[in-house]
Amino acid sequence: MQLTQRQCEVADRLLAGMTIAAIAEDLNLTESRVNQIIRALKNRFEVDTQAGIVAAYQKALETGLTHSEAPDDQGEAAGTGDESLVPEVLNAPHPILYRLVAICVAALMLAITFMALTQFAVTLNDALSANG
C-alpha cells in the first residue's frame, strides 16, 4: 500500500493522539485541509472513523507501508477524487467567507433568472392577449 508523504504525516499524528486542530497547526495546514486528508485516508483504508485509520495505519506499518512518489496534492486527489472538488481558496484562512460569497452570488443569479423568466411570461401573455 502506498500513501503520500502528507497522508503519512497526518496518520502519524493521529497515531500520536493529536487533534485535528493540533495537526493543522503542527503541519501548517488549515483544519479543512487536514479533514480532506483524513477523508482520503478513510477512503484509502476503507474505514469510517479516525480510530479505524489508526488501526489500519498501524497494521500497514507492520506489513511494509510505502510512500508514493507522487507529489502530495496530486497523489491525494488521484487517490480519492474528493480533494480536487474543493477549490484551493476554500483552504484559505477564512473559508466560510468565501462560501458565503459563493452562496450570495448563486442566490443573486437565481433571482435574476427568475425575474427574466417572469418578464418573459408577462410579455408572452400580453402578446397572446393582444392577438386573441
MDAnalysis code that builds the backbone (N, CA, C; Angstrom):
import MDAnalysis as mda
import numpy as np

u = mda.Universe.empty(396, n_residues=132, atom_resindex=np.repeat(np.arange(132), 3), trajectory=True)
u.add_TopologyAttr("name", ["N", "CA", "C"] * 132)
u.add_TopologyAttr("resid", np.arange(1, 133))
u.add_TopologyAttr("resname", ["MET", "GLN", "LEU", "THR", "GLN", "ARG", "GLN", "CYS", "GLU", "VAL", "ALA", "ASP", "ARG", "LEU", "LEU", "ALA", "GLY", "MET", "THR", "ILE", "ALA", "ALA", "ILE", "ALA", "GLU", "ASP", "LEU", "ASN", "LEU", "THR", "GLU", "SER", "ARG", "VAL", "ASN", "GLN", "ILE", "ILE", "ARG", "ALA", "LEU", "LYS", "ASN", "ARG", "PHE", "GLU", "VAL", "ASP", "THR", "GLN", "ALA", "GLY", "ILE", "VAL", "ALA", "ALA", "TYR", "GLN", "LYS", "ALA", "LEU", "GLU", "THR", "GLY", "LEU", "THR", "HIS", "SER", "GLU", "ALA", "PRO", "ASP", "ASP", "GLN", "GLY", "GLU", "ALA", "ALA", "GLY", "THR", "GLY", "ASP", "GLU", "SER", "LEU", "VAL", "PRO", "GLU", "VAL", "LEU", "ASN", "ALA", "PRO", "HIS", "PRO", "ILE", "LEU", "TYR", "ARG", "LEU", "VAL", "ALA", "ILE", "CYS", "VAL", "ALA", "ALA", "LEU", "MET", "LEU", "ALA", "ILE", "THR", "PHE", "MET", "ALA", "LEU", "THR", "GLN", "PHE", "ALA", "VAL", "THR", "LEU", "ASN", "ASP", "ALA", "LEU", "SER", "ALA", "ASN", "GLY"])
u.atoms.positions = np.array([
    [0.847, -1.178, 0.000],
    [0.000, 0.000, 0.000],
    [0.889, 1.236, 0.000],
    [0.449, 2.239, -0.732],
    [1.208, 3.484, -0.801],
    [0.352, 4.651, -0.316],
    [0.959, 5.509, 0.476],
    [0.351, 6.759, 0.905],
    [1.282, 7.889, 0.510],
    [0.714, 9.070, 0.339],
    [1.561, 10.230, 0.068],
    [2.282, 10.609, 1.356],
    [3.309, 11.409, 1.202],
    [4.056, 11.877, 2.372],
    [3.132, 12.615, 3.341],
    [2.258, 13.469, 2.815],
    [1.349, 14.246, 3.652],
    [0.365, 13.329, 4.383],
    [-0.148, 12.306, 3.695],
    [-1.044, 11.360, 4.348],
    [-0.339, 10.656, 5.497],
    [0.916, 10.287, 5.294],
    [1.687, 9.646, 6.363],
    [1.913, 10.603, 7.525],
    [2.179, 11.866, 7.227],
    [2.382, 12.849, 8.294],
    [1.118, 12.997, 9.142],
    [-0.029, 13.058, 8.492],
    [-1.294, 13.184, 9.225],
    [-1.577, 11.896, 9.996],
    [-1.382, 10.738, 9.363],
    [-1.642, 9.462, 10.033],
    [-0.721, 9.283, 11.243],
    [0.539, 9.689, 11.119],
    [1.470, 9.615, 12.256],
    [0.951, 10.437, 13.430],
    [0.421, 11.594, 13.144],
    [-0.073, 12.467, 14.205],
    [-1.379, 11.941, 14.811],
    [-2.217, 11.325, 13.971],
    [-3.409, 10.670, 14.513],
    [-2.998, 9.521, 15.430],
    [-1.985, 8.796, 15.007],
    [-1.460, 7.692, 15.803],
    [-0.955, 8.191, 17.157],
    [-0.401, 9.403, 17.170],
    [0.107, 10.003, 18.410],
    [-1.018, 10.601, 19.257],
    [-2.250, 10.579, 18.751],
    [-3.391, 11.067, 19.513],
    [-3.645, 12.559, 19.395],
    [-3.071, 13.186, 18.375],
    [-3.263, 14.626, 18.204],
    [-4.654, 14.925, 17.644],
    [-5.183, 16.092, 17.997],
    [-6.467, 16.544, 17.466],
    [-6.262, 17.123, 16.064],
    [-7.359, 17.320, 15.362],
    [-7.288, 17.910, 14.023],
    [-6.672, 19.302, 14.092],
    [-7.088, 20.087, 15.089],
    [-6.538, 21.440, 15.242],
    [-5.033, 21.398, 15.494],
    [-4.598, 20.472, 16.327],
    [-3.170, 20.353, 16.626],
    [-2.383, 19.891, 15.401],
    [-2.961, 18.971, 14.637],
    [-2.304, 18.501, 13.409],
    [-2.165, 19.656, 12.420],
    [-3.242, 20.422, 12.276],
    [-3.226, 21.559, 11.353],
    [-2.136, 22.548, 11.749],
    [-2.055, 22.850, 13.022],
    [-1.037, 23.802, 13.487],
    [0.362, 23.229, 13.303],
    [0.539, 21.963, 13.621],
    [1.848, 21.329, 13.532],
    [2.357, 21.255, 12.093],
    [1.453, 20.999, 11.157],
    [1.837, 20.862, 9.746],
    [1.650, 22.151, 8.945],
    [1.207, 23.212, 9.636],
    [0.970, 24.496, 8.984],
    [-0.056, 24.366, 7.851],
    [-1.165, 23.678, 8.174],
    [-2.272, 23.492, 7.248],
    [-3.535, 24.046, 7.887],
    [-4.582, 24.192, 7.103],
    [-5.876, 24.551, 7.676],
    [-6.539, 23.277, 8.176],
    [-7.483, 23.438, 9.085],
    [-8.227, 22.281, 9.576],
    [-9.022, 21.643, 8.439],
    [-9.493, 22.472, 7.510],
    [-10.219, 21.964, 6.351],
    [-9.335, 21.017, 5.540],
    [-8.093, 21.396, 5.338],
    [-7.164, 20.566, 4.564],
    [-6.861, 19.265, 5.316],
    [-6.682, 19.355, 6.632],
    [-6.435, 18.147, 7.420],
    [-7.631, 17.209, 7.308],
    [-8.843, 17.761, 7.366],
    [-10.040, 16.929, 7.211],
    [-10.104, 16.267, 5.847],
    [-9.663, 16.971, 4.805],
    [-9.631, 16.378, 3.467],
    [-8.665, 15.195, 3.429],
    [-7.522, 15.364, 4.058],
    [-6.525, 14.290, 4.075],
    [-7.053, 13.109, 4.891],
    [-7.722, 13.393, 6.008],
    [-8.310, 12.324, 6.816],
    [-9.375, 11.579, 6.008],
    [-10.179, 12.321, 5.247],
    [-11.188, 11.680, 4.392],
    [-10.505, 10.781, 3.353],
    [-9.387, 11.252, 2.794],
    [-8.643, 10.447, 1.825],
    [-8.095, 9.181, 2.494],
    [-7.619, 9.318, 3.726],
    [-7.115, 8.148, 4.462],
    [-8.247, 7.159, 4.755],
    [-9.419, 7.674, 5.112],
    [-10.560, 6.790, 5.355],
    [-10.907, 6.012, 4.086],
    [-10.887, 6.701, 2.954],
    [-11.163, 6.034, 1.684],
    [-10.083, 5.015, 1.358],
    [-8.843, 5.392, 1.573],
    [-7.715, 4.516, 1.248],
    [-7.751, 3.238, 2.089],
    [-8.020, 3.400, 3.392],
    [-8.036, 2.246, 4.292],
    [-9.411, 1.578, 4.374],
    [-10.406, 2.185, 3.725],
    [-11.775, 1.674, 3.717],
    [-12.321, 1.535, 5.141],
    [-12.200, 2.638, 5.908],
    [-12.712, 2.699, 7.280],
    [-13.599, 3.933, 7.410],
    [-14.338, 4.011, 8.515],
    [-15.274, 5.115, 8.704],
    [-14.888, 6.083, 9.812],
    [-13.874, 5.738, 10.607],
    [-13.532, 6.573, 11.755],
    [-12.032, 6.840, 11.807],
    [-11.673, 7.831, 12.623],
    [-10.256, 8.103, 12.829],
    [-9.590, 6.943, 13.556],
    [-10.315, 6.313, 14.467],
    [-9.776, 5.136, 15.156],
    [-9.493, 4.024, 14.138],
    [-10.360, 3.908, 13.144],
    [-10.139, 2.935, 12.080],
    [-8.881, 3.253, 11.281],
    [-8.643, 4.538, 11.045],
    [-7.415, 4.945, 10.348],
    [-6.205, 4.529, 11.168],
    [-6.238, 4.811, 12.475],
    [-5.107, 4.496, 13.350],
    [-4.814, 3.000, 13.325],
    [-5.860, 2.187, 13.471],
    [-5.671, 0.733, 13.474],
    [-5.129, 0.238, 12.135],
    [-5.710, 0.728, 11.046],
    [-5.271, 0.297, 9.714],
    [-3.851, 0.786, 9.414],
    [-3.531, 1.994, 9.875],
    [-2.194, 2.549, 9.649],
    [-1.149, 1.756, 10.431],
    [-1.463, 1.396, 11.676],
    [-0.537, 0.576, 12.462],
    [-0.279, -0.752, 11.758],
    [-1.349, -1.374, 11.256],
    [-1.211, -2.642, 10.552],
    [-0.394, -2.460, 9.271],
    [-0.654, -1.361, 8.554],
    [0.087, -1.091, 7.317],
    [1.576, -0.884, 7.609],
    [1.882, -0.208, 8.700],
    [3.289, -0.005, 9.075],
    [3.972, -1.343, 9.356],
    [3.247, -2.239, 9.979],
    [3.794, -3.556, 10.296],
    [4.005, -4.407, 9.054],
    [3.181, -4.186, 8.027],
    [3.257, -5.018, 6.823],
    [4.010, -4.366, 5.675],
    [4.658, -3.231, 5.933],
    [5.505, -2.641, 4.899],
    [4.869, -1.531, 4.097],
    [4.276, -0.580, 4.752],
    [3.704, 0.591, 4.098],
    [4.795, 1.356, 3.358],
    [4.485, 1.823, 2.161],
    [5.442, 2.645, 1.421],
    [4.812, 3.977, 1.078],
    [5.656, 4.949, 0.812],
    [5.195, 6.278, 0.422],
    [5.132, 6.364, -1.088],
    [4.138, 7.058, -1.574],
    [4.011, 7.306, -3.006],
    [5.054, 8.315, -3.434],
    [5.506, 8.210, -4.652],
    [6.460, 9.178, -5.186],
    [5.754, 10.373, -5.806],
    [4.420, 10.296, -5.891],
    [3.654, 11.391, -6.487],
    [3.683, 12.596, -5.556],
    [3.621, 13.800, -6.106],
    [3.508, 14.988, -5.247],
    [2.261, 14.867, -4.388],
    [2.302, 15.449, -3.185],
    [1.232, 15.266, -2.211],
    [-0.136, 15.598, -2.752],
    [-0.329, 16.783, -3.328],
    [-1.664, 17.180, -3.764],
    [-2.182, 16.293, -4.880],
    [-1.316, 15.957, -5.847],
    [-1.756, 15.112, -6.949],
    [-2.031, 13.699, -6.474],
    [-1.182, 13.198, -5.586],
    [-1.355, 11.841, -5.091],
    [-2.643, 11.679, -4.329],
    [-2.975, 12.654, -3.483],
    [-4.196, 12.555, -2.717],
    [-5.416, 12.714, -3.601],
    [-5.367, 13.650, -4.536],
    [-6.514, 13.847, -5.422],
    [-6.716, 12.616, -6.295],
    [-5.611, 12.035, -6.782],
    [-5.727, 10.854, -7.616],
    [-6.221, 9.658, -6.802],
    [-5.902, 9.652, -5.509],
    [-6.265, 8.529, -4.661],
    [-7.754, 8.454, -4.382],
    [-8.426, 9.583, -4.229],
    [-9.826, 9.538, -3.839],
    [-10.745, 10.301, -4.760],
    [-10.242, 11.337, -5.395],
    [-11.089, 12.182, -6.207],
    [-11.798, 13.261, -5.415],
    [-11.838, 13.165, -4.077],
    [-12.562, 14.131, -3.262],
    [-11.903, 15.498, -3.244],
    [-10.595, 15.522, -3.064],
    [-9.914, 16.773, -2.820],
    [-9.938, 17.712, -4.012],
    [-9.959, 17.181, -5.221],
    [-9.946, 18.031, -6.397],
    [-11.256, 18.804, -6.566],
    [-12.299, 18.415, -5.854],
    [-13.580, 19.108, -5.940],
    [-13.611, 20.372, -5.094],
    [-12.667, 20.513, -4.185],
    [-12.638, 21.651, -3.278],
    [-11.661, 22.691, -3.814],
    [-12.153, 23.868, -4.182],
    [-11.250, 24.902, -4.684],
    [-10.218, 25.274, -3.625],
    [-8.997, 25.564, -4.063],
    [-7.922, 25.900, -3.138],
    [-8.269, 27.101, -2.264],
    [-9.077, 28.026, -2.771],
    [-9.438, 29.217, -1.998],
    [-10.180, 28.838, -0.721],
    [-10.839, 27.666, -0.705],
    [-11.549, 27.240, 0.499],
    [-10.600, 26.711, 1.565],
    [-9.319, 26.603, 1.246],
    [-8.322, 26.246, 2.242],
    [-7.647, 27.489, 2.799],
    [-8.152, 28.655, 2.442],
    [-7.606, 29.926, 2.927],
    [-7.978, 30.103, 4.403],
    [-7.448, 31.133, 5.040],
    [-7.730, 31.333, 6.457],
    [-9.216, 31.531, 6.792],
    [-10.012, 32.047, 5.870],
    [-11.431, 32.307, 6.143],
    [-12.321, 31.643, 5.091],
    [-12.374, 30.323, 5.062],
    [-13.146, 29.656, 4.005],
    [-14.640, 29.923, 4.094],
    [-15.161, 30.188, 5.283],
    [-16.605, 30.425, 5.426],
    [-17.002, 31.688, 4.680],
    [-16.144, 32.703, 4.700],
    [-16.412, 33.942, 3.974],
    [-16.547, 33.663, 2.480],
    [-15.645, 32.857, 1.926],
    [-15.710, 32.539, 0.503],
    [-16.964, 31.732, 0.179],
    [-17.331, 30.822, 1.054],
    [-18.555, 30.044, 0.825],
    [-19.784, 30.934, 0.878],
    [-19.798, 31.878, 1.819],
    [-20.922, 32.805, 1.935],
    [-21.044, 33.656, 0.677],
    [-19.933, 34.146, 0.166],
    [-19.945, 34.938, -1.067],
    [-20.464, 34.082, -2.224],
    [-20.012, 32.840, -2.307],
    [-20.460, 31.952, -3.386],
    [-21.965, 31.705, -3.299],
    [-22.475, 31.525, -2.094],
    [-23.913, 31.317, -1.910],
    [-24.687, 32.567, -2.305],
    [-24.189, 33.744, -1.921],
    [-24.858, 35.001, -2.280],
    [-24.883, 35.208, -3.788],
    [-23.774, 34.924, -4.445],
    [-23.707, 35.069, -5.905],
    [-24.690, 34.100, -6.568],
    [-24.740, 32.863, -6.082],
    [-25.672, 31.885, -6.647],
    [-27.121, 32.330, -6.442],
    [-27.436, 32.871, -5.258],
    [-28.789, 33.353, -4.988],
    [-29.135, 34.531, -5.887],
    [-28.198, 35.438, -6.099],
    [-28.417, 36.578, -6.977],
    [-28.675, 36.115, -8.409],
    [-27.892, 35.162, -8.885],
    [-28.083, 34.642, -10.237],
    [-29.450, 33.975, -10.371],
    [-29.866, 33.250, -9.338],
    [-31.173, 32.609, -9.352],
    [-32.287, 33.654, -9.390],
    [-32.138, 34.734, -8.611],
    [-33.145, 35.806, -8.593],
    [-33.229, 36.492, -9.949],
    [-32.095, 36.756, -10.572],
    [-32.080, 37.396, -11.896],
    [-32.754, 36.489, -12.926],
    [-32.457, 35.211, -12.859],
    [-33.080, 34.250, -13.781],
    [-34.593, 34.219, -13.580],
    [-35.032, 34.207, -12.332],
    [-36.459, 34.198, -12.030],
    [-37.134, 35.461, -12.566],
    [-36.498, 36.632, -12.366],
    [-37.074, 37.888, -12.866],
    [-37.144, 37.893, -14.388],
    [-36.126, 37.376, -15.053],
    [-36.123, 37.336, -16.510],
    [-37.231, 36.411, -17.022],
    [-37.397, 35.262, -16.380],
    [-38.460, 34.345, -16.799],
    [-39.844, 34.938, -16.545],
    [-39.990, 35.644, -15.441],
    [-41.258, 36.295, -15.140],
    [-41.565, 37.364, -16.187],
    [-40.575, 38.164, -16.529],
    [-40.765, 39.204, -17.551],
    [-41.124, 38.575, -18.900],
    [-40.458, 37.472, -19.238],
    [-40.762, 36.773, -20.482],
    [-42.206, 36.269, -20.468],
    [-42.636, 35.701, -19.341],
    [-44.006, 35.181, -19.247],
    [-45.029, 36.304, -19.370],
    [-44.763, 37.451, -18.760],
    [-45.681, 38.600, -18.858],
    [-45.745, 39.104, -20.297],
    [-44.596, 39.240, -20.928],
    [-44.544, 39.700, -22.325],
    [-45.272, 38.731, -23.242],
    [-45.067, 37.444, -23.055],
    [-45.737, 36.429, -23.869],
    [-47.248, 36.476, -23.634],
    [-47.650, 36.643, -22.402],
    [-49.071, 36.733, -22.078],
    [-49.698, 37.971, -22.740],
    [-49.014, 39.112, -22.685],
    [-49.512, 40.333, -23.316],
    [-49.629, 40.154, -24.826],
    [-48.646, 39.508, -25.434],
    [-48.666, 39.299, -26.880],
    [-49.826, 38.378, -27.268],
    [-50.034, 37.329, -26.505],
    [-51.130, 36.414, -26.813],
    [-52.493, 37.065, -26.573],
    [-52.581, 37.919, -25.555],
    [-53.843, 38.609, -25.266],
    [-54.176, 39.607, -26.364],
    [-53.158, 40.275, -26.900],
    [-53.383, 41.265, -27.964],
    [-53.831, 40.588, -29.245],
    [-53.375, 39.382, -29.494],
    [-53.742, 38.658, -30.704],
    [-55.080, 37.931, -30.572],
    [-55.477, 37.697, -29.377],
    [-56.657, 36.854, -29.202],
    [-57.825, 37.582, -28.735],
])
